[in-house]
C-alpha cells in the first residue's frame, strides 16, 4: 500500500488514541456523582448535537441504502455498547485496572477487521494477539481471586463492542470522512439515546461536582466525537489491524492520566501486566496483514 498513506494513518491513529486514553479516568470521575447510564447516553446526546452542526456545515449526504447496516453496527459498538459498559464498570474498578483489561482491544479490532473489512492478518499476528489476551485474562483472574468480577465482564463486553464498532467505522471511513462516520452514527442513534439520558438524569446526585461535569464533558466532546475524527480516518488509511495496534499505547497513556487526574497509583501487578500485554501484542506489529 502507499507508504505515505500508511504513515498518515499511523499519525491520525495516534492522535485518536491520545484522546481516547483519558476516557477511563474521565469516566471514573464523572460516575462519582452522575449515574453511569446517564453518562453513557448523555455523552452521546451532546456529541450528537455537535454532529448535527458539523453535518449541516459540511453539507454531508445522507447515508445511502447500503450504508444503513454499517452505520447501525458502528452505533451498536461505539455509541451504545462501549460507553455504557465502561461507564458501568468504572463504578467498581479504578481506571488503571480498566486500562489493562481494555488493552486487548487491538485484538478485537483486528478480528472485526477480518470479519467485516476483508483484512487477513497472518498466523503470527493472531498468535501475538491471542497470547496478549491470555495475559489480560490472567490479570483479571488474579485480581478476582480466581474468578471474573462483574466489572471485568462488563469491560470485556466493552472490548468486543468497541472492536466491532472501530472496524466498521474504519471501513466506512474509506468512502466518508472520519468525523462524518461518527457524526452520522451519533445522529441516527439520538432517538434512543435522548430518552435514556433524560430518564436517568433524575438519578444523578443532587448537586454534581464540577469535576464530575468536567469528566462528562470530556467523554462527550473528546472521547465520543473528536477522537473518532482522527481514529476512523487513521484506520482507513493505515489498515484496521495495523493502526489498531496503536491502542497498545493507550494502556500507558491511561495509567499516566489516571495518576495525574484521578490520583490513582497503579501497583506493581498492574504495571507489570500492562508491560507484558503491550510487549506480547507488539510482537505482532510487523506480522503480515493482507488487505482486500
Secondary structure as UniProt FT lines:
FT   HELIX           3..20
FT   TURN            21..22
FT   HELIX           23..30
FT   TURN            31..33
FT   HELIX           36..58
FT   HELIX           65..67
FT   HELIX           68..74
FT   HELIX           75..81
FT   HELIX           82..89
FT   TURN            90..92
FT   HELIX           95..102
FT   TURN            103..104
FT   HELIX           105..116
FT   STRAND          120..121
FT   HELIX           123..143
FT   TURN            144..146
FT   HELIX           150..172
FT   TURN            173..175
FT   HELIX           178..200
FT   HELIX           201..203
FT   TURN            206..207
FT   HELIX           210..218
FT   HELIX           219..226
FT   HELIX           227..238
FT   HELIX           240..244
FT   HELIX           245..247
FT   HELIX           248..261
FT   HELIX           268..282
FT   TURN            283..286
FT   STRAND          289..290
//
